[in-house]
Every structure is written in C-alpha cells, then in structure tokens.
Amino acid sequence: MAGYQRKTALSPQEVMEHADELLPERIGLAKTKGTTHGATFSGSEGTVTLTAHRHGPYTDVVAATDRLRTSRMDYEIQKFLNRLPYEPGDVGGPGSGELA
C-alpha cells in the first residue's frame, strides 16, 4: 500500500546484503524470495518487496509494503532506506536525530 524510493551509491548486491542483515533484526521479517536485484521479506509486521537496479553510478532502490504509511514496518523501511549512503564516499548511517 505504500511505496518508497531511494538513490544510493551502493551496488544492488550491497543493498540486498544490508537488507538481509537489518530487516530480520529490526522488524523481525524473514526473507521469502530473493534474487540479485530484489527480495521479499514477510513477518507479523507485514510484507515488503525491495528492488534495486543500477543506473550509471547509482542504484535505484524501491520498497513496496502492504501496510499503511503509519505502520511500524513502514517507519523502519524508511529508516533503512535513509541509512543507505547517497553519494560515493558517504558512510551512511543514522541521521543526526536518530540513535545509532
């Protein structure tokens, strides 16, 4: 029901590695499908489908959830996307108002 998009300097493989590491830990989602350019994660919070495609020096990451924008899962997906480094050389990580 909600969709989010982010441009990042990471490769599609690196985006999927970050998702594999963070989404189960933070939201309790398990990977149910996966390819080199996409994955679906599901759990009690709902389902999210991620796709990542390289366009020149950047990767376009799209996340689609089956929940409302006000759900906990949507909040965590937005945080996940915001932690991806935007430009080459960026470290990525939490924003200035977030706890590490």
ABEGO torsion letter per residue (X at the ends): XBBBBBBBABBAAAAAAAAAAAAAAAAGBBBABBBAABBBBBBAAEBBBBBBBBBEABBBBBBBBABBAABAAAAAAAAAAAABBABBGBAEEBBAABBX
